[in-house]
């Protein structure tokens, strides 16, 4: 009895060593899409790097401002919405 072909089996074409136009077009399109995604990822990573550097600078600015405010007002907790502050108790500190 003849073996029934599975749907994943293909006949081997040995007459030509060249892809059909549709096959070539399909693989070119897939490679082009993959390359485009890689380019976009590179752009996102470069933008991420820039944002991380900006964040570092902003964190330094926050620290600097905190030190200036601590020198002026002492050890306080500041409500960033109202601008009001309360003094921190020395008992709250754990040295």
N, C-alpha and C positions, 0 to 999 in steps of 0.2 A: 504494500500500500504506500502511496506517495505521501511524503511528509508535508503537512499543511504549513505554509509560511506564517510566521508570526508577523504582526503589523510593524514590528521594529526591525525586521530583516529587510535588507535592500539587495538588489542584484548588483553585483560588482561590474562596473563598466570599464572595460580594458581597452576599448577602441580608441579613446582619446585621453590625452593628459591635460585637458583644459576643462575648467568648469563651464557649465552652461551660463549664459548671460544672466538669467534670473538668480542663479546660485551666487555668482560673483557679486551681483548687485546687492543681494541680501547680506552677504558677509561684509561687504564694504560699508553698508548702512549701519550694521551692528557695531563695527569697529569705530566708525565715525561718532556714533552716539556715545560709546564708551569713552572715547577721547574727549568729547565735549563735557561729559560729566566729570572726568578727571581735571579738566581745566577749571571748571566751576568750583570743584573742591579746593584746588590750589588758590583760587581767588578768595574763597571763604577763609582759608587758613591764613592768608596774608592779612585779610581784614581782621581776623581774630587776633593776630599778633599785634596789630596796631591798637586795637581796643585794649588788649592786656597792658601794653605800655602806657596808654592813656590812664588806665585804672591805677597803675602804680603811681603815676604823678598825682592823681587826685587823692589817693590814700596818703601820700606825703603831705599834701596840702591840708587834709583833714587833721593829721597828727600835729602839724605846725600850728594850726588854728587852735586846736585843743590845748596845746602848751601855752599859747598866748592868753587864752581865756582862763586857764588854771592859774597863771601868774597874776592875773587881774582879779579874779573872783575866788580863788582858792579851790579846794576840792568840792566840786558841785556836780549835780546831775541836771542837765539842761533839757527842758521840754522843747523839742525842735518845732513844735506847732505853735506854741504860744510865746516862746522865748523866756518863759519863767524858769527859774532855777531854784533848787533846794540844796542846802548844804548836806554833804554826806557826813554821817556820824563817824567818829573815830573808832567806835566799837564795831562798826561794820567791816573795818579793815582787818584782814588776817595776815599779819606779817610773819 
